[in-house]
Amino acid sequence: MKSDSAPAGGARSGDATSGPPLAIVIEKYADMGVVIHTHRLHGDETVVVHAEDILDVMNFLRKDDRLNFDMMMDLTAVDYLDNQNLNPYLAEMNARFEVVYHLYSIGKNHRIRVKAPLAEDNLFINSITGIWGGADWFEREAFDMYGIVFRGHPNLKRILLYEKFEGHPLRKDYPKTKRQPLIGPRN
């Protein structure tokens, strides 16, 4: 695990540079190989985890009394086509995409960003709709715009574009002049 806010060996629980949520996550998953990277910049704490561990991490963030992340504020995706060098772990993992979650604890007044890198040839991640029901439309939007498949989603289909739309328009390799099939009016 790499951390931009701690000594080269990674962050330790209780480091002055690690905020409480990040320190708790690091402590919980130390030596388990779940956490890929952490950083804290301008008060924003971020933890990067393997996609296959997303349900375990999200359940922990929601249910642990010290964290109590009861609000999933946002879920989106980022396409790093030809820019994997912006985050060194992306190049190491041959990952092009990241699913990004922003969580908030109303009672504790703290937030955390959770990222899960995905390779272009493996755009699958487990749905978190069973943990936060509000993730439903966010996951559908990421599916519609980027083609990321959320396993276990109750109704994974396009939400912004029509069903016969070809491709995923927020991918950086989507051709801006691409013509789409025309659909007629429904009568």
N, C-alpha and C positions, 0 to 999 in steps of 0.2 A: 504494500500500500504506500502510495506517495502522498505527501501532504505539503502544501505550500506554506502552511502556517506553523510548522513544527520542525524540529531538528530532522536531519536526514533519515533517521530511523523511523519516522512516522510520529504522529501525535500520540501523546500519552494522556490518559485521563487526568484532569486537573491542570493541564498546561495552561498558563495564563493566556496563551494565544488561541485556545480552543474555547468556544462558547459552550454553555451547558448542553444544549441538544447534541451538538457535534461530538463533544467529549463522551456523552452517554452512548451514542451510536458506536463510536470507536471502541469504547470499553466492551460493549456487548459483542461486537463482531471481531475483536482482535484475534488473530491466529486462526480464523475460520476461512479466510480466503474470499469472503463476501465483498468486502470494501476494496475497491480498486484505487481510489484517489479521494482526497478530501482537500478542501481549502476554505478559507475565510477571508473575505475581502470586503472592506467598507461595511462590516456588520452582517453581510450575507454569508450564511454557512451553507456549504454544498458538500454532499457526499455522493460519490459515483459508485454504483454497485453493479454486479453482474445481473443481466436480465433474468436469468433463471432463479434469482434470489429475491425478485421484487415483491412477491407476496409475503414472504417471511419478514422482510424489512418493513414493509408498509403496515403489516399487522402489529409489529413491535412498536412502530412510531405512533400508531393509533391507540394501542392498549396500555402501554407502559405509563404508570401514574406520574413519573417524573417528566414525561414528554407531553402526553395527552394531545396529540395533533388531531383535533376533532374536525378540522375544516380543510378539505382539498380545494385550494383556491384556483389552481390552474393545472392543466396538463397540455403539453404541446410536444412538437418534435422539431429537431434541427437537422438539416442536411448539410454535411460538411464536405461535399464533393470537392475534391482537389484541395481541401483545406484541413486535412486531418492533423497537420502539424500545429494547429492552434492549440490542441490538447494532446500532448505526447502519448497518452494512453490510447487514444483513438488509432494512431498509426501502429502502435504495438499490437493492438487487437484486430487490426484490419477492419475497423468499424467506420462506416460512413454516416450513420444516423445516431441520434440520441433521443430517447424519450425523456422529457423533462417534467417533473412534478414539483409544484410549489405547495407546501403545506403550512398551516397556521394553527396555533393553539390559542383559542379564545381565552381560556382561563389563565394560561401561563404567559400570554402575550409574547410568544416567540415563534419564529418561522424557520423553515429549512427547505433547501432545494435538493431534490433527489434526482440523479440522472442515471440512465441505463443505456449504455452503448449497444448498437445493433449493427451487424454486418449486412451489407446489401443483399447477400444471398440467404439471409436468415432473419427476415423481418417479422419475427414472432415474439410476443411478450404476453404474459398473463394479464388478464383484465383485473382491475382493482375495484370494479363496480360492486363486488360483494363487501368491500370495506367502506367505500364512500359511494353511495348511489349516484351522487352528482357527477361522477366521472363518466357516466354513460355518454352524454353528447360530446364531451371532450375527446373520448376515445374514438367515437364515430368520426369526428372531424379529422383526427390524425390519420385514421384509416382512409378517409376520402381524399385528403390533400397529399398524403405521403405514401399510402399503401401499407402502413404498418398494421399487422393483424393482431388483434387482442384476443387471445385464447380465452374462452369461457364467457365472452361478452354476450349478454342476452339478446341483442338485436343488432349485430354488426353489419351495417349497410350504409351506403352513402347518405349523408345528411345535408350537404350543401349543393351537390351536383346531381343531375339526373342519372338514373341507373345505367344508361347506355354510354355515358361519358367514358372516353378512353384515356387511360393514364391517370396521373396524379400531379396536378398543376403546381404544387409548391416544391416539387423536386427540382433541384438546380439543373438537371439535364432535360427537363420538359421543354420541348420546342415552343417558343412563344408564338410562332405562326401556325401551329398545328390546327388543322380543321377537324371539327367534331361532326359525328353523324347528326343529321337533322331529325328532329322528332316532330311529328304533326300534333295538332290539337287533339285533346281527348273529348269526344262527343258521346 
